[in-house]
Amino acid sequence: MRAIIAQNRDAGVDGLTLADMPYPHAAENDVIVRVHAAGFTPGELDWPATWTDRAGRDRTPTIPGHEVSGTVVELGYGTTGLTVGQRVFGLTDWARNGSLAEYTAVEARNLAPLAADLDHTVAAALPISGLTAWQGLFDHGRLTTGQTVLVHGAAGGVGSIAVQLAREAGAVVVGTGRAADRDMVLDLGARAFLDLDADELGQVGEVDVVFDVIGGDVLRRSTELVRPGGTLVTIATPPTTQPKDGRAVFFVVEPDRARLSDLAQRVRDGRLKPIVGAVRPLSETAAAFARRHRTHGRTIIQVADE
């Protein structure tokens, strides 16, 4: 099969190439998915799990990409809940070959059925962003109706979904980003927007939840905005300081079939819109990773037509 592979950790994006790789093996409780569309995270070439297996052994050449939408073509021993020919989407394992290939092996529980009226390119933009937004807001942030949440990076893949989910939950949403993001973030349902390059972060006042995807100085300054009993949630880096009389949580997204199904239904109902930017073929994956110009929405790799 054809796949995008990385062979040299030091080479970064320049080390990505399109090559022939062996057809994947379906282990116990796995399925093999024929990939129609795949999503990736630009920074994943820096993740240790991209280069080693769960035991810490080198596994180069490695296939990146951890979001997949496609069709089940094979079931591993003991696999239940999915059938050959079924449309599915979800997350691939962090420490195994990923979705930027014509076929990928995935643990069945990490996938959810995909309705026929949802496009694969939309579905591939949903797993990491959607699950991260939900888990950050509600599982870790404990956001409830009437509370105020500050969403950093509100025009990004995770942030844009977080704004929509928080708004639907009845929270007051303040989004941050760059000036060019303002209209988009307000259209998604934010009550207010702050330009991180021009506005004072302190003018937000106290909030119940901060959801951070940026880290660095933005994360540090946000600690002071959390009101007593509130929570700062980040996916960027473990926070070094705690809010006064509040909590600080760093987390990595986890697979959740039931939540994936719920998110997909929200998309079908028109209640949630993943922002898809460019859709590019597998042969242009390296260029997509190395994108020099900032654009709205997730870049999705279309591997095959349905």
Secondary structure, 3 states (H helix, E strand, C coil): CEEEEECCHHHHHHHEEEEECCCCCCCCCEEEEEEEEEECCHHHHHCHHHCECCCCCECCCECCCCEEEEEEEEECCCCCCCCCCCEEEEECCCCCCCCCECEEEEEHHHEEECCCCCCHHHHCCCHHHHHHHHHHHHHHCCCCCCCEEEECCCCCHHHHHHHHHHHHCCCEEEEEECHHHHHHHHHHCCCEEEECCCCCHHHHCCEEEEEECCCHHHHHHHHHHEEEEEEEEECCCCCCCCCCCCEEEECCCCCCHHHHHHHHHHHHCCCCCCCEEEEEEHHHHHHHHCCCCCCCCEEEEECCCC
